[in-house]
Amino acid sequence: MQAFELNQLIQQQKDSNKLYLEFLKVPDLSMGLYVLPAGGADPQSPHTEDEVYYVVSGKGKIKVGNEDRAVQAGSIVYVAKNVEHRFHSIEEELTLLVFFAPAEYANRR
């Protein structure tokens, strides 16, 4: 079993000084904690795997393909592989759990 405590992951991510902290990676799934500051920019580009975002805290918007939607604590967003997407208009720091299936970069050639 692998088990994680969100408070510890948040501290590890802060200590890393990086936006993204991957904390689980097995062949068919990976998970990470992604934190974007209020007013910040989301530098990501499309991934070769499907992904799901769960908003732990914060408030902003996400654009997926041609769709734009507000997100806040409790929002869950699915993004299909290879689809352009980006968080924007971040009003309150966004803390996101990210799930990739299969694991992030598993389909990269």
C-alpha positions as CSV (number, residue, x, y, z in Angstrom):
1,M,0.0,0.0,0.0
2,Q,1.0,3.6,-0.6
3,A,-0.8,6.2,1.4
4,F,-0.4,10.0,1.4
5,E,-1.4,12.9,3.6
6,L,-2.5,16.0,1.7
7,N,-1.0,18.4,4.3
8,Q,2.4,16.7,3.9
9,L,2.2,16.8,0.1
10,I,1.4,20.5,0.2
11,Q,4.5,21.1,2.4
12,Q,6.7,19.0,0.1
13,Q,5.4,21.0,-2.9
14,K,6.1,24.3,-1.2
15,D,9.6,23.1,-0.2
16,S,10.4,22.1,-3.8
17,N,9.8,25.6,-5.1
18,K,8.1,24.0,-8.2
19,L,4.5,24.2,-9.4
20,Y,4.1,20.4,-9.7
21,L,5.0,17.6,-7.3
22,E,4.5,14.1,-8.6
23,F,4.0,11.8,-5.7
24,L,2.8,8.5,-7.3
25,K,3.8,6.9,-10.5
26,V,3.0,3.3,-11.5
27,P,2.6,2.1,-15.1
28,D,-1.2,2.8,-15.4
29,L,-1.5,5.9,-13.2
30,S,0.4,8.8,-11.8
31,M,-0.7,11.5,-9.4
32,G,0.6,14.9,-8.5
33,L,-0.1,18.1,-6.7
34,Y,-0.2,21.2,-8.8
35,V,-0.2,24.7,-7.2
36,L,-0.8,27.9,-9.2
37,P,-0.6,31.3,-7.5
38,A,-3.3,34.0,-7.7
39,G,-2.7,36.0,-10.8
40,G,-0.2,33.4,-12.0
41,A,0.2,31.7,-15.4
42,D,-0.2,28.1,-16.2
43,P,2.7,27.0,-18.4
44,Q,1.6,23.5,-19.3
45,S,1.1,22.1,-22.7
46,P,-1.1,19.2,-23.8
47,H,-0.3,15.8,-22.4
48,T,-0.2,12.4,-24.2
49,E,-2.4,10.9,-21.4
50,D,-5.9,11.5,-20.2
51,E,-6.0,13.5,-17.0
52,V,-8.3,14.6,-14.2
53,Y,-8.0,17.6,-12.0
54,Y,-9.6,17.8,-8.6
55,V,-9.6,21.4,-7.1
56,V,-8.6,21.1,-3.5
57,S,-8.8,24.9,-2.9
58,G,-8.8,28.2,-4.7
59,K,-10.7,29.8,-7.5
60,G,-10.0,30.5,-11.2
61,K,-10.9,29.3,-14.7
62,I,-9.8,26.5,-17.0
63,K,-10.0,26.5,-20.8
64,V,-10.1,23.0,-22.4
65,G,-10.2,23.1,-26.2
66,N,-12.8,25.8,-27.0
67,E,-14.6,25.4,-23.6
68,D,-14.1,27.8,-20.7
69,R,-15.3,27.1,-17.2
70,A,-14.9,28.5,-13.7
71,V,-13.4,26.1,-11.1
72,Q,-13.3,26.2,-7.3
73,A,-12.8,23.9,-4.4
74,G,-14.6,20.6,-5.2
75,S,-14.6,21.0,-9.0
76,I,-13.5,18.0,-11.0
77,V,-12.4,18.4,-14.6
78,Y,-11.5,15.7,-17.1
79,V,-9.1,16.5,-20.0
80,A,-8.7,14.0,-22.8
81,K,-5.1,13.3,-24.0
82,N,-3.6,15.8,-26.6
83,V,-6.2,18.5,-25.9
84,E,-5.0,22.0,-25.3
85,H,-5.9,23.2,-21.8
86,R,-4.8,25.9,-19.3
87,F,-5.9,27.4,-16.0
88,H,-6.3,31.2,-16.2
89,S,-7.8,34.1,-14.3
90,I,-6.6,32.7,-11.1
91,E,-8.3,34.7,-8.3
92,E,-7.2,32.6,-5.4
93,E,-4.2,30.2,-5.3
94,L,-5.3,26.9,-7.0
95,T,-4.3,23.7,-5.3
96,L,-5.0,20.8,-7.6
97,L,-4.7,17.0,-7.4
98,V,-3.8,15.7,-10.8
99,F,-4.4,12.1,-12.0
100,F,-2.9,10.8,-15.2
101,A,-3.9,7.5,-16.8
102,P,-1.8,5.9,-17.9
103,A,1.1,7.5,-16.0
104,E,2.3,10.9,-17.2
105,Y,4.5,10.6,-20.3
106,A,3.8,6.9,-20.7
107,N,2.5,7.5,-24.2
108,R,5.2,10.0,-25.2
109,R,7.2,8.7,-28.2
